[in-house]
Amino acid sequence: MKKITLTMCVCGICLTVMIGCQSKETDIPSVEIVETLGEQGTDDSSENDALPEMKDEAEKENSGENESEEKSFTDLSKEEVPDAEINTSQFTDEMYGDVMEIISAEKTVIVSRLDVDGDVLISPVEGSEELVSVYFTNDAQFILETGKADGSDVNRQEADFSSIQAGDSLKLKGMENTIGTEFLATEVEIIRVID
């Protein structure tokens, strides 16, 4: 009887883990083949001439001298957001959050993530806030929307990073990192309730 009970418990735990892991999707980045090399054993002089150049490039990459090197997501969190064109098709994530802290020197905002249920924003229970660091691209678009709590006197105007105040709610469009602690925004709607 103990073996049957133990077997049933183990099966129940495995089933619970499988159901929990099944709902989680992971994005696997595509890999682009940049260069293919010929067979190693050939004595072609053009291939041998190319080997020192490839070694130099590998050394530059290892030492950080390669200018075309892509920056990781967290490198974008500082002043290193590239001026080059950003592929905006990757910036499709949306997030809502209440502004908790503004770090003007780094052009960063710390927000408490809000859940969305239809047209209603749901604040988390105090003490269980999920804090997210929000960074902005150099060409991020800001809109300030002010209005009364009952939905009247709504006014929309262009804004910038300096328009954000503690207590504002933000509707963000951009790209979230895989663990959900950082968000790189390309479009920002600042929502401010006035009296």
KOLKOL-174467 format. One record per residue: x, y, z of N, C-alpha, C in turn; chain. Coordinates in pm, 1 decimal, m for minus. Layout:
BEGIN
- X / Y / Z / X / Y / Z / X / Y / Z / A
...
This chain:
BEGIN
- 82.0 / m119.4 / 0.0 / 0.0 / 0.0 / 0.0 / 86.9 / 126.6 / 0.0 / A
- 198.5 / 121.3 / 74.5 / 288.3 / 236.1 / 78.9 / 351.4 / 261.0 / m57.2 / A
- 385.0 / 153.1 / m129.4 / 445.0 / 168.2 / m261.8 / 347.1 / 233.4 / m358.7 / A
- 221.1 / 196.4 / m351.0 / 119.6 / 253.9 / m439.8 / 101.3 / 402.0 / m407.8 / A
- 95.3 / 436.3 / m280.6 / 79.5 / 575.8 / m240.0 / 200.5 / 658.4 / m284.7 / A
- 320.2 / 604.6 / m264.7 / 441.6 / 673.5 / m306.1 / 445.1 / 692.0 / m457.1 / A
- 407.7 / 588.3 / m531.6 / 404.6 / 596.2 / m677.9 / 304.4 / 701.4 / m723.7 / A
- 189.1 / 706.5 / m662.2 / 86.7 / 805.3 / m698.5 / 136.1 / 947.7 / m669.3 / A
- 205.7 / 967.5 / m556.9 / 259.0 / 1100.0 / m523.7 / 363.8 / 1144.0 / m625.6 / A
- 454.1 / 1052.7 / m661.9 / 557.9 / 1085.1 / m759.6 / 495.2 / 1118.7 / m894.0 / A
- 395.2 / 1040.5 / m936.8 / 326.3 / 1068.5 / m1063.8 / 256.4 / 1204.3 / m1059.2 / A
- 195.0 / 1237.4 / m946.4 / 127.3 / 1366.2 / m931.9 / 224.2 / 1482.7 / m940.7 / A
- 339.5 / 1469.1 / m876.9 / 441.3 / 1574.5 / m881.9 / 493.6 / 1590.5 / m1023.4 / A
- 522.9 / 1478.6 / m1090.8 / 572.2 / 1485.5 / m1229.8 / 469.4 / 1551.5 / m1320.7 / A
- 342.8 / 1517.9 / m1303.3 / 236.4 / 1575.7 / m1385.2 / 226.3 / 1726.2 / m1361.7 / A
- 236.7 / 1768.8 / m1236.5 / 231.0 / 1911.1 / m1203.4 / 347.8 / 1986.6 / m1266.6 / A
- 467.1 / 1930.1 / m1259.6 / 584.6 / 1994.2 / m1318.7 / 570.4 / 2002.7 / m1469.6 / A
- 521.6 / 1895.4 / m1532.0 / 505.9 / 1895.8 / m1677.5 / 404.5 / 1999.9 / m1722.3 / A
- 295.4 / 2014.6 / m1650.2 / 193.4 / 2113.4 / m1686.2 / 249.0 / 2254.4 / m1668.1 / A
- 322.6 / 2278.2 / m1560.7 / 380.2 / 2410.1 / m1535.9 / 483.8 / 2448.2 / m1639.4 / A
- 567.0 / 2355.0 / m1680.3 / 671.7 / 2383.2 / m1778.7 / 616.2 / 2392.3 / m1920.0 / A
- 505.6 / 2326.1 / m1944.1 / 447.6 / 2325.6 / m2078.2 / 398.3 / 2463.4 / m2118.4 / A
- 347.0 / 2541.7 / m2023.9 / 290.9 / 2672.2 / m2057.6 / 398.3 / 2777.4 / m2081.7 / A
- 520.3 / 2750.0 / m2045.8 / 628.4 / 2846.8 / m2062.7 / 693.0 / 2828.2 / m2199.1 / A
- 691.7 / 2935.1 / m2281.3 / 752.3 / 2930.3 / m2413.5 / 884.5 / 3004.7 / m2409.7 / A
- 981.9 / 2952.5 / m2481.2 / 1109.7 / 3021.1 / m2490.2 / 1137.0 / 3054.7 / m2635.0 / A
- 1186.2 / 3175.2 / m2655.8 / 1223.4 / 3217.4 / m2790.3 / 1367.8 / 3177.9 / m2815.1 / A
- 1388.9 / 3102.4 / m2919.2 / 1523.7 / 3062.4 / m2955.9 / 1568.7 / 3154.4 / m3067.8 / A
- 1674.7 / 3231.5 / m3042.0 / 1719.1 / 3324.5 / m3146.3 / 1772.1 / 3248.4 / m3267.2 / A
- 1747.2 / 3305.6 / m3384.7 / 1796.6 / 3241.5 / m3505.8 / 1945.8 / 3268.0 / m3519.0 / A
- 2014.0 / 3173.2 / m3580.2 / 2158.0 / 3183.3 / m3598.7 / 2184.5 / 3206.9 / m3746.0 / A
- 2266.9 / 3304.9 / m3775.4 / 2300.6 / 3337.0 / m3913.0 / 2444.4 / 3294.5 / m3938.8 / A
- 2464.7 / 3214.7 / m4042.9 / 2599.2 / 3170.4 / m4077.5 / 2667.1 / 3283.9 / m4152.0 / A
- 2776.6 / 3330.1 / m4096.5 / 2846.4 / 3444.2 / m4153.5 / 2949.5 / 3399.7 / m4255.9 / A
- 3023.8 / 3295.1 / m4225.9 / 3131.2 / 3252.4 / m4313.5 / 3149.2 / 3102.2 / m4298.6 / A
- 3173.1 / 3034.3 / m4408.3 / 3202.4 / 2891.6 / m4400.9 / 3346.4 / 2870.8 / m4443.9 / A
- 3410.3 / 2776.2 / m4382.1 / 3549.5 / 2747.2 / m4412.6 / 3558.4 / 2617.5 / m4490.5 / A
- 3659.0 / 2607.8 / m4578.8 / 3680.8 / 2485.9 / m4656.0 / 3737.9 / 2376.9 / m4567.1 / A
- 3773.4 / 2264.4 / m4628.3 / 3830.5 / 2153.5 / m4553.8 / 3963.6 / 2194.6 / m4494.5 / A
- 3995.8 / 2140.8 / m4379.2 / 4118.4 / 2176.3 / m4308.6 / 4243.6 / 2123.1 / m4377.6 / A
- 4233.9 / 2010.3 / m4449.3 / 4352.5 / 1943.5 / m4499.2 / 4402.4 / 1990.9 / m4634.1 / A
- 4345.6 / 2091.6 / m4697.4 / 4389.1 / 2134.0 / m4830.4 / 4510.6 / 2224.1 / m4819.9 / A
- 4593.7 / 2224.6 / m4926.7 / 4714.0 / 2306.4 / m4930.0 / 4697.2 / 2427.2 / m5020.2 / A
- 4575.2 / 2477.7 / m5034.1 / 4549.3 / 2593.8 / m5118.9 / 4613.0 / 2716.3 / m5053.3 / A
- 4696.2 / 2787.9 / m5126.6 / 4769.1 / 2900.8 / m5068.7 / 4676.9 / 3016.3 / m5031.5 / A
- 4564.3 / 3034.8 / m5102.9 / 4473.3 / 3145.1 / m5069.2 / 4407.7 / 3121.9 / m4934.1 / A
- 4378.8 / 2996.6 / m4902.7 / 4321.9 / 2967.3 / m4771.4 / 4425.5 / 2989.5 / m4662.6 / A
- 4549.6 / 2951.5 / m4689.6 / 4655.2 / 2970.3 / m4590.5 / 4682.4 / 3118.1 / m4567.4 / A
- 4670.7 / 3200.2 / m4672.7 / 4689.8 / 3344.0 / m4657.4 / 4579.6 / 3405.9 / m4572.6 / A
- 4460.4 / 3348.8 / m4578.6 / 4347.3 / 3403.8 / m4504.4 / 4355.2 / 3370.2 / m4356.4 / A
- 4427.0 / 3265.2 / m4320.0 / 4433.2 / 3224.4 / m4180.1 / 4489.3 / 3331.8 / m4088.0 / A
- 4598.5 / 3402.0 / m4120.7 / 4646.5 / 3507.2 / m4029.6 / 4543.9 / 3618.0 / m4010.4 / A
- 4470.0 / 3652.4 / m4116.7 / 4367.7 / 3756.6 / m4104.0 / 4257.4 / 3711.4 / m4009.5 / A
- 4217.1 / 3584.6 / m4020.2 / 4112.2 / 3533.7 / m3931.5 / 4160.7 / 3532.0 / m3787.5 / A
- 4289.7 / 3500.9 / m3766.0 / 4343.4 / 3502.8 / m3630.4 / 4340.6 / 3644.3 / m3574.4 / A
- 4376.2 / 3743.9 / m3658.1 / 4373.2 / 3883.2 / m3613.5 / 4232.2 / 3925.7 / m3575.4 / A
- 4133.3 / 3886.1 / m3657.7 / 3994.3 / 3920.8 / m3626.9 / 3949.9 / 3855.4 / m3497.7 / A
- 3989.3 / 3729.3 / m3477.0 / 3952.3 / 3659.3 / m3353.9 / 4014.5 / 3727.5 / m3233.0 / A
- 4140.3 / 3772.6 / m3245.9 / 4204.7 / 3843.2 / m3135.7 / 4134.9 / 3975.1 / m3106.5 / A
- 4092.6 / 4047.1 / m3211.5 / 4020.4 / 4173.2 / m3191.3 / 3888.9 / 4149.0 / m3119.4 / A
- 3818.0 / 4042.9 / m3158.9 / 3690.6 / 4013.0 / m3094.4 / 3711.8 / 3980.5 / m2947.8 / A
- 3814.7 / 3902.8 / m2917.7 / 3841.5 / 3866.5 / m2779.2 / 3883.8 / 3986.4 / m2696.7 / A
- 3954.6 / 4081.3 / m2756.1 / 3999.4 / 4198.6 / m2681.9 / 3896.5 / 4311.2 / m2682.9 / A
- 3784.9 / 4294.0 / m2755.7 / 3680.3 / 4395.4 / m2758.5 / 3704.2 / 4504.9 / m2858.8 / A
- 3797.6 / 4487.6 / m2954.4 / 3828.5 / 4591.3 / m3051.7 / 3739.5 / 4586.5 / m3174.0 / A
- 3658.1 / 4485.5 / m3189.3 / 3572.7 / 4472.7 / m3306.9 / 3456.0 / 4569.3 / m3293.7 / A
- 3450.3 / 4668.8 / m3380.3 / 3348.5 / 4773.2 / m3369.9 / 3210.7 / 4725.0 / m3410.3 / A
- 3202.7 / 4620.4 / m3490.3 / 3072.0 / 4573.4 / m3534.6 / 3009.6 / 4477.5 / m3434.8 / A
- 3073.5 / 4459.1 / m3323.6 / 3024.8 / 4366.3 / m3222.6 / 2891.7 / 4417.1 / m3167.0 / A
- 2792.6 / 4328.0 / m3158.1 / 2663.1 / 4367.8 / m3105.0 / 2669.8 / 4372.6 / m2953.2 / A
- 2596.1 / 4462.7 / m2895.0 / 2593.1 / 4476.0 / m2750.8 / 2480.9 / 4389.2 / m2695.4 / A
- 2501.6 / 4338.2 / m2574.0 / 2397.0 / 4258.4 / m2512.4 / 2288.8 / 4352.3 / m2460.9 / A
- 2175.4 / 4296.5 / m2423.0 / 2062.6 / 4378.9 / m2380.1 / 2099.6 / 4465.1 / m2260.7 / A
- 2172.4 / 4409.6 / m2165.2 / 2204.9 / 4488.2 / m2047.2 / 2303.6 / 4599.3 / m2078.0 / A
- 2385.3 / 4585.2 / m2184.7 / 2474.0 / 4694.0 / m2223.7 / 2394.2 / 4814.5 / m2273.4 / A
- 2272.0 / 4791.1 / m2320.1 / 2188.2 / 4900.5 / m2368.0 / 2131.0 / 4981.6 / m2253.3 / A
- 2151.5 / 4935.3 / m2131.0 / 2092.4 / 5001.4 / m2016.3 / 2161.5 / 5132.1 / m1980.2 / A
- 2278.9 / 5156.2 / m2028.4 / 2352.2 / 5277.1 / m1992.6 / 2345.9 / 5375.5 / m2107.9 / A
- 2454.0 / 5447.5 / m2129.4 / 2460.2 / 5545.6 / m2236.5 / 2500.3 / 5481.2 / m2368.1 / A
- 2503.5 / 5349.0 / m2373.7 / 2556.1 / 5279.3 / m2489.2 / 2448.0 / 5236.2 / m2587.4 / A
- 2330.0 / 5296.2 / m2582.0 / 2226.6 / 5262.6 / m2678.2 / 2276.3 / 5306.5 / m2814.9 / A
- 2283.5 / 5216.3 / m2910.1 / 2344.3 / 5250.7 / m3038.9 / 2262.9 / 5353.3 / m3115.6 / A
- 2333.8 / 5442.2 / m3187.2 / 2268.0 / 5541.0 / m3271.1 / 2224.2 / 5480.5 / m3403.5 / A
- 2279.9 / 5365.8 / m3439.1 / 2244.6 / 5301.4 / m3565.3 / 2098.0 / 5260.7 / m3562.4 / A
- 2044.2 / 5231.8 / m3678.9 / 1904.4 / 5192.1 / m3686.2 / 1881.6 / 5065.0 / m3606.8 / A
- 1772.7 / 5062.3 / m3533.6 / 1736.1 / 4945.8 / m3454.2 / 1622.7 / 4876.0 / m3526.6 / A
- 1627.9 / 4745.9 / m3533.2 / 1523.8 / 4668.3 / m3598.8 / 1397.8 / 4674.0 / m3512.7 / A
- 1306.4 / 4763.2 / m3546.7 / 1187.9 / 4784.9 / m3464.5 / 1089.9 / 4669.5 / m3468.7 / A
- 1106.5 / 4575.6 / m3560.2 / 1015.4 / 4461.1 / m3563.7 / 1033.4 / 4373.1 / m3440.4 / A
- 1145.9 / 4384.9 / m3370.4 / 1168.3 / 4308.8 / m3247.9 / 1102.4 / 4375.7 / m3127.6 / A
- 1064.2 / 4501.0 / m3139.0 / 1011.8 / 4576.6 / m3026.5 / 859.6 / 4568.9 / m3023.6 / A
- 806.5 / 4452.6 / m2994.0 / 662.2 / 4431.5 / m2996.5 / 604.0 / 4403.9 / m2858.5 / A
- 687.8 / 4394.3 / m2756.1 / 637.6 / 4368.5 / m2621.5 / 570.5 / 4494.1 / m2567.5 / A
- 464.2 / 4473.5 / m2489.0 / 397.1 / 4585.6 / m2422.4 / 397.2 / 4560.7 / m2273.1 / A
- 407.3 / 4667.7 / m2197.0 / 407.0 / 4657.0 / m2052.2 / 348.8 / 4784.9 / m1993.1 / A
- 278.8 / 4769.9 / m1882.2 / 227.5 / 4883.3 / m1806.7 / 297.5 / 4883.5 / m1671.2 / A
- 325.2 / 5002.1 / m1618.5 / 388.0 / 5010.0 / m1487.7 / 368.7 / 5145.5 / m1423.1 / A
- 370.9 / 5145.9 / m1289.3 / 366.7 / 5269.7 / m1211.9 / 509.8 / 5312.0 / m1181.9 / A
- 540.3 / 5439.2 / m1202.9 / 675.6 / 5490.2 / m1181.0 / 704.1 / 5492.7 / m1031.4 / A
- 810.9 / 5422.1 / m992.1 / 852.4 / 5418.1 / m852.2 / 973.4 / 5509.8 / m828.7 / A
- 1066.0 / 5511.7 / m926.4 / 1189.3 / 5588.9 / m911.2 / 1237.3 / 5633.9 / m1048.9 / A
- 1291.8 / 5755.0 / m1054.3 / 1346.8 / 5809.3 / m1178.8 / 1495.7 / 5834.4 / m1157.0 / A
- 1578.3 / 5777.0 / m1244.3 / 1722.9 / 5797.3 / m1237.2 / 1760.8 / 5879.9 / m1360.4 / A
- 1755.1 / 6011.5 / m1345.7 / 1774.8 / 6102.5 / m1459.1 / 1912.7 / 6090.6 / m1520.8 / A
- 2015.8 / 6070.9 / m1440.0 / 2152.7 / 6064.8 / m1492.0 / 2170.8 / 5949.2 / m1589.6 / A
- 2097.4 / 5840.2 / m1569.0 / 2108.6 / 5723.6 / m1656.4 / 1990.5 / 5711.9 / m1752.5 / A
- 1900.2 / 5809.0 / m1748.8 / 1778.9 / 5805.4 / m1830.8 / 1708.1 / 5670.8 / m1812.9 / A
- 1683.3 / 5638.8 / m1685.1 / 1624.7 / 5511.2 / m1646.2 / 1509.2 / 5535.5 / m1550.6 / A
- 1408.8 / 5449.8 / m1558.0 / 1294.5 / 5456.9 / m1468.5 / 1273.1 / 5317.8 / m1409.3 / A
- 1245.4 / 5312.7 / m1279.7 / 1209.3 / 5186.9 / m1214.9 / 1057.8 / 5189.0 / m1199.1 / A
- 990.7 / 5086.3 / m1253.7 / 845.5 / 5080.5 / m1245.8 / 801.9 / 4953.5 / m1174.0 / A
- 683.1 / 4960.7 / m1115.8 / 616.9 / 4843.8 / m1059.6 / 520.2 / 4794.2 / m1165.9 / A
- 541.6 / 4671.9 / m1212.7 / 461.0 / 4617.2 / m1322.5 / 313.0 / 4609.5 / m1282.2 / A
- 226.5 / 4650.7 / m1375.2 / 82.1 / 4642.9 / m1356.3 / 26.2 / 4531.8 / m1443.8 / A
- m73.2 / 4460.5 / m1391.9 / m143.8 / 4361.8 / m1472.7 / m256.9 / 4432.0 / m1545.4 / A
- m290.6 / 4381.8 / m1663.4 / m396.3 / 4441.4 / m1744.3 / m507.4 / 4339.0 / m1761.7 / A
- m630.1 / 4381.4 / m1731.8 / m747.2 / 4296.9 / m1752.4 / m845.3 / 4377.7 / m1836.6 / A
- m838.3 / 4359.7 / m1967.8 / m921.6 / 4438.8 / m2058.3 / m873.7 / 4582.3 / m2058.7 / A
- m958.9 / 4674.8 / m2013.7 / m923.4 / 4816.4 / m2006.3 / m884.3 / 4858.4 / m1865.1 / A
- m874.1 / 4762.4 / m1773.3 / m848.2 / 4793.3 / m1633.3 / m704.2 / 4756.8 / m1598.0 / A
- m632.7 / 4851.5 / m1536.0 / m498.0 / 4825.2 / m1486.2 / m508.8 / 4782.0 / m1341.0 / A
- m442.6 / 4672.1 / m1306.3 / m451.8 / 4616.3 / m1172.3 / m317.3 / 4630.5 / m1103.3 / A
- m315.4 / 4706.2 / m991.8 / m192.2 / 4723.6 / m914.7 / m170.3 / 4601.6 / m826.4 / A
- m44.5 / 4562.9 / m805.0 / m17.2 / 4448.0 / m718.7 / m40.2 / 4483.0 / m572.3 / A
- m55.0 / 4380.9 / m490.6 / m70.0 / 4399.9 / m347.1 / 59.6 / 4459.7 / m293.6 / A
- 47.6 / 4552.8 / m199.6 / 165.8 / 4619.0 / m145.9 / 262.3 / 4515.7 / m88.3 / A
- 388.1 / 4528.0 / m126.9 / 490.7 / 4434.3 / m82.5 / 519.0 / 4324.1 / m182.5 / A
- 430.9 / 4308.1 / m282.3 / 453.8 / 4203.0 / m382.6 / 478.3 / 4263.4 / m520.9 / A
- 525.6 / 4387.7 / m524.2 / 550.5 / 4455.3 / m651.2 / 661.7 / 4385.2 / m728.8 / A
- 644.7 / 4379.9 / m859.8 / 748.5 / 4327.6 / m948.5 / 814.9 / 4448.3 / m1013.2 / A
- 937.5 / 4479.3 / m970.3 / 1006.8 / 4598.0 / m1018.9 / 1082.2 / 4567.1 / m1147.5 / A
- 1071.5 / 4660.1 / m1243.1 / 1135.4 / 4645.3 / m1373.3 / 1211.6 / 4774.1 / m1403.4 / A
- 1336.4 / 4760.7 / m1448.2 / 1415.8 / 4876.3 / m1491.6 / 1381.5 / 4905.0 / m1636.9 / A
- 1341.2 / 5028.6 / m1665.0 / 1303.1 / 5066.9 / m1800.9 / 1408.5 / 5161.6 / m1856.0 / A
- 1461.6 / 5125.1 / m1972.2 / 1558.8 / 5206.2 / m2043.9 / 1493.5 / 5251.8 / m2173.6 / A
- 1546.0 / 5356.7 / m2234.1 / 1483.9 / 5414.6 / m2352.1 / 1585.7 / 5425.3 / m2465.0 / A
- 1541.3 / 5396.8 / m2587.9 / 1628.2 / 5416.3 / m2703.5 / 1645.7 / 5566.4 / m2725.3 / A
- 1748.4 / 5603.9 / m2800.1 / 1774.4 / 5746.4 / m2825.3 / 1660.3 / 5813.7 / m2899.5 / A
- 1588.3 / 5738.0 / m2982.1 / 1478.8 / 5796.5 / m3059.5 / 1341.8 / 5755.7 / m3006.2 / A
- 1333.6 / 5724.6 / m2876.9 / 1205.9 / 5685.7 / m2817.3 / 1105.0 / 5800.0 / m2829.0 / A
- 980.1 / 5764.2 / m2856.1 / 872.4 / 5862.7 / m2869.2 / 793.6 / 5866.9 / m2738.9 / A
- 774.6 / 5986.6 / m2684.7 / 703.7 / 6005.9 / m2559.2 / 575.3 / 6083.9 / m2585.2 / A
- 464.6 / 6039.1 / m2525.2 / 336.1 / 6109.1 / m2529.2 / 289.2 / 6124.2 / m2384.4 / A
- 247.4 / 6244.2 / m2346.5 / 192.8 / 6269.1 / m2213.4 / 42.0 / 6281.2 / m2225.5 / A
- m29.3 / 6194.7 / m2152.4 / m175.6 / 6199.2 / m2150.6 / m219.2 / 6233.4 / m2008.8 / A
- m286.9 / 6347.6 / m1994.9 / m338.2 / 6388.3 / m1864.6 / m490.0 / 6385.9 / m1869.7 / A
- m549.8 / 6360.7 / m1756.2 / m695.1 / 6358.7 / m1748.6 / m740.9 / 6332.9 / m1606.6 / A
- m868.9 / 6357.4 / m1584.3 / m926.7 / 6332.8 / m1452.3 / m955.2 / 6183.9 / m1436.0 / A
- m971.8 / 6141.8 / m1311.4 / m993.9 / 6000.4 / m1281.2 / m1122.3 / 5947.7 / m1343.9 / A
- m1221.2 / 6036.0 / m1366.2 / m1347.2 / 5991.1 / m1426.3 / m1339.4 / 5982.8 / m1578.8 / A
- m1222.4 / 6013.5 / m1635.4 / m1203.6 / 6003.6 / m1780.2 / m1230.3 / 6132.1 / m1856.0 / A
- m1262.2 / 6239.8 / m1786.3 / m1289.1 / 6366.5 / m1854.5 / m1162.0 / 6451.2 / m1862.3 / A
- m1168.7 / 6556.2 / m1943.0 / m1058.0 / 6651.0 / m1961.2 / m927.2 / 6582.4 / m2002.8 / A
- m937.0 / 6489.1 / m2095.6 / m817.8 / 6417.8 / m2142.6 / m742.5 / 6505.6 / m2242.0 / A
- m613.4 / 6519.1 / m2221.0 / m527.2 / 6599.6 / m2306.4 / m403.6 / 6517.4 / m2341.6 / A
- m371.3 / 6509.7 / m2471.1 / m252.8 / 6436.3 / m2517.3 / m157.7 / 6534.6 / m2584.2 / A
- m28.7 / 6523.4 / m2551.1 / 71.9 / 6610.2 / m2612.0 / 205.9 / 6538.0 / m2617.5 / A
- 293.0 / 6584.8 / m2707.7 / 427.1 / 6528.0 / m2716.1 / 502.0 / 6559.8 / m2587.8 / A
- 592.4 / 6470.0 / m2551.0 / 668.0 / 6487.5 / m2427.5 / 809.0 / 6433.3 / m2448.4 / A
- 885.1 / 6429.6 / m2339.2 / 1017.9 / 6369.5 / m2342.6 / 1043.3 / 6302.4 / m2208.1 / A
- 1162.9 / 6248.6 / m2190.4 / 1195.7 / 6175.8 / m2067.7 / 1173.4 / 6261.5 / m1943.5 / A
- 1205.9 / 6389.9 / m1951.4 / 1194.1 / 6477.6 / m1834.7 / 1048.9 / 6500.5 / m1792.8 / A
- 952.0 / 6461.5 / m1875.6 / 810.6 / 6477.1 / m1841.5 / 763.0 / 6372.1 / m1741.8 / A
- 837.3 / 6264.2 / m1725.1 / 796.6 / 6155.3 / m1635.9 / 812.1 / 6199.1 / m1491.2 / A
- 707.5 / 6172.4 / m1409.6 / 709.2 / 6204.8 / m1267.6 / 678.3 / 6078.9 / m1187.3 / A
- 727.7 / 6074.9 / m1063.9 / 695.8 / 5963.6 / m974.9 / 544.5 / 5959.8 / m955.3 / A
- 486.3 / 5841.7 / m961.9 / 341.9 / 5826.2 / m948.0 / 269.5 / 5815.0 / m1080.6 / A
- 333.9 / 5854.3 / m1190.7 / 273.2 / 5838.2 / m1323.2 / 264.2 / 5689.6 / m1357.3 / A
- 171.1 / 5656.5 / m1444.5 / 165.4 / 5522.1 / m1501.8 / 222.1 / 5530.7 / m1642.4 / A
- 291.8 / 5425.7 / m1684.6 / 351.5 / 5422.7 / m1817.5 / 296.3 / 5305.6 / m1896.4 / A
- 262.9 / 5332.8 / m2022.2 / 231.4 / 5227.2 / m2117.4 / 351.5 / 5221.8 / m2210.3 / A
- 420.5 / 5108.7 / m2211.6 / 546.9 / 5097.0 / m2282.9 / 537.1 / 4997.1 / m2396.6 / A
- 602.6 / 5029.6 / m2505.6 / 618.1 / 4935.2 / m2616.1 / 766.8 / 4925.9 / m2643.8 / A
- 816.1 / 4804.1 / m2655.7 / 958.6 / 4784.9 / m2677.9 / 995.1 / 4639.2 / m2670.3 / A
- 1104.0 / 4610.5 / m2598.3 / 1152.8 / 4473.6 / m2587.8 / 1189.8 / 4445.0 / m2442.6 / A
- 1136.7 / 4333.6 / m2391.8 / 1165.0 / 4292.4 / m2255.1 / 1270.5 / 4182.7 / m2256.7 / A
- 1361.4 / 4186.4 / m2158.3 / 1460.0 / 4078.6 / m2154.6 / 1393.8 / 3949.7 / m2107.6 / A
- 1463.3 / 3839.1 / m2121.4 / 1401.2 / 3708.3 / m2100.2 / 1357.8 / 3682.8 / m1957.4 / A
- 1422.3 / 3744.0 / m1860.3 / 1381.9 / 3718.3 / m1722.4 / 1286.6 / 3824.6 / m1668.4 / A
- 1252.1 / 3923.1 / m1749.6 / 1149.6 / 4020.2 / m1712.4 / 1192.2 / 4127.0 / m1614.9 / A
- 1321.7 / 4152.3 / m1600.6 / 1367.3 / 4254.5 / m1506.2 / 1408.1 / 4383.9 / m1574.5 / A
- 1418.4 / 4383.1 / m1707.8 / 1457.1 / 4502.4 / m1782.8 / 1368.7 / 4515.3 / m1906.1 / A
- 1344.3 / 4640.0 / m1945.0 / 1260.3 / 4668.3 / m2061.0 / 1323.9 / 4783.2 / m2136.9 / A
- 1344.4 / 4766.7 / m2267.4 / 1398.4 / 4872.2 / m2353.1 / 1282.5 / 4928.5 / m2434.0 / A
- 1245.5 / 5053.3 / m2407.3 / 1125.4 / 5112.7 / m2465.6 / 1156.2 / 5198.2 / m2587.4 / A
- 1069.7 / 5185.4 / m2689.8 / 1077.1 / 5269.9 / m2808.7 / 959.0 / 5366.2 / m2813.5 / A
- 847.6 / 5329.7 / m2750.1 / 728.8 / 5415.4 / m2743.2 / 681.9 / 5420.3 / m2598.5 / A
- 656.1 / 5541.2 / m2548.7 / 618.6 / 5560.5 / m2409.5 / 496.5 / 5650.6 / m2402.9 / A
- 393.1 / 5602.4 / m2336.4 / 275.6 / 5685.4 / m2310.0 / 271.0 / 5709.2 / m2159.4 / A
- 287.3 / 5835.2 / m2119.6 / 285.3 / 5873.6 / m1978.7 / 140.8 / 5906.4 / m1943.5 / A
- 84.5 / 5834.6 / m1847.4 / m55.5 / 5854.5 / m1808.7 / m55.9 / 5919.3 / m1670.3 / A
- m110.6 / 6040.4 / m1663.3 / m111.4 / 6116.1 / m1538.2 / m254.5 / 6156.9 / m1505.0 / A
- m298.8 / 6122.4 / m1384.7 / m432.2 / 6160.2 / m1337.8 / m419.6 / 6292.2 / m1262.8 / A
- m503.1 / 6390.4 / m1302.7 / m500.3 / 6522.5 / m1239.1 / m630.5 / 6544.2 / m1164.1 / A
- m627.9 / 6638.5 / m1069.9 / m748.9 / 6669.8 / m991.2 / m839.9 / 6763.5 / m1064.3 / A
